[in-house]
């Protein structure tokens, strides 16, 4: 699907498509580079009320939602995360 989207952009002649159509010398072809993209996620509510698990809270926190740890104690969304050791374990699992 990503390859067909990229091809559509190139064929449409948009500025973005035109910019993507020309590869730099020595780089992977455009369509190969697009295959390495991660799928985007639809914006979702980012709040501690929206988190149902500590893992979700830590993912939001690591993803930039700084309000998750309002008291700066290293534990985001204390409604679902109960200890710093739990948070540290999840951070190491997800590479945060």
C-alpha positions as CSV (number, residue, x, y, z in Angstrom):
1,X,0.0,0.0,0.0
2,X,2.8,2.4,0.8
3,X,4.4,1.8,-2.5
4,X,1.2,2.5,-4.4
5,X,0.7,5.7,-2.3
6,X,4.3,6.8,-3.2
7,X,3.7,6.1,-6.8
8,X,0.5,8.1,-6.7
9,X,2.3,11.1,-5.2
10,X,5.0,10.9,-7.9
11,X,2.5,10.5,-10.7
12,X,0.4,13.4,-9.3
13,X,3.3,15.7,-9.9
14,X,2.8,17.4,-6.5
15,X,5.8,19.2,-5.1
16,X,6.2,16.5,-2.5
17,X,6.0,13.8,-5.1
18,X,8.5,15.6,-7.3
19,X,10.9,16.0,-4.4
20,X,10.6,12.3,-3.6
21,X,11.0,11.2,-7.2
22,X,14.6,12.1,-7.5
23,X,17.0,9.9,-5.5
24,X,20.3,11.0,-4.2
25,X,23.4,9.3,-5.7
26,X,24.2,6.2,-3.7
27,X,20.9,6.0,-1.8
28,X,18.3,3.3,-1.9
29,X,15.6,3.6,-4.6
30,X,12.6,5.6,-3.4
31,X,10.2,2.6,-3.2
32,X,12.7,0.6,-1.2
33,X,13.1,3.4,1.3
34,X,9.4,3.7,1.7
35,X,9.1,0.1,2.6
36,X,11.1,0.9,5.8
37,X,8.7,3.4,7.1
38,X,6.7,2.6,10.2
39,X,2.9,3.0,9.8
40,X,1.6,6.2,11.2
41,X,-0.8,6.1,14.1
42,X,-4.0,8.1,14.2
43,X,-3.9,10.8,16.9
44,X,-5.4,9.6,20.1
45,X,-6.3,11.1,23.4
46,X,-3.1,11.6,25.4
47,X,-4.1,11.7,29.1
48,X,-3.6,9.6,32.1
49,X,-7.4,8.9,32.0
50,X,-7.0,7.4,28.6
51,X,-4.3,5.0,29.8
52,X,-5.7,1.6,30.9
53,X,-2.3,0.0,31.8
54,X,1.1,1.2,33.1
55,X,2.7,0.2,29.8
56,X,0.4,2.6,27.9
57,X,1.2,5.3,30.3
58,X,4.9,4.8,29.9
59,X,4.6,4.7,26.1
60,X,2.8,8.0,26.2
61,X,5.4,9.5,28.6
62,X,8.3,8.2,26.5
63,X,6.5,9.5,23.4
64,X,6.6,13.1,24.7
65,X,3.6,13.4,27.0
66,X,5.4,15.1,29.8
67,X,2.3,15.9,31.8
68,X,2.0,12.2,32.6
69,X,4.5,12.7,35.5
70,X,3.1,15.9,36.9
71,X,5.0,15.6,40.2
72,X,8.3,14.6,38.6
73,X,8.8,11.5,40.7
74,X,9.6,9.2,37.8
75,X,6.2,7.5,37.8
76,X,3.8,8.5,35.1
77,X,0.0,8.2,35.4
78,X,-0.1,7.0,39.0
79,X,-3.6,5.9,38.5
80,X,-2.2,2.9,36.6
81,X,1.5,2.8,37.5
82,X,2.2,1.9,41.1
83,X,6.0,1.9,41.4
84,X,9.2,3.3,39.9
85,X,10.6,-0.2,39.5
86,X,7.6,-1.2,37.3
87,X,8.1,1.9,35.2
88,X,11.8,1.2,34.8
89,X,11.1,-2.4,33.8
90,X,8.7,-1.3,31.1
91,X,11.0,1.5,29.9
92,X,13.8,-1.1,29.4
93,X,11.4,-3.5,27.6
94,X,10.2,-0.8,25.1
95,X,13.6,0.8,24.7
96,X,12.8,4.2,26.2
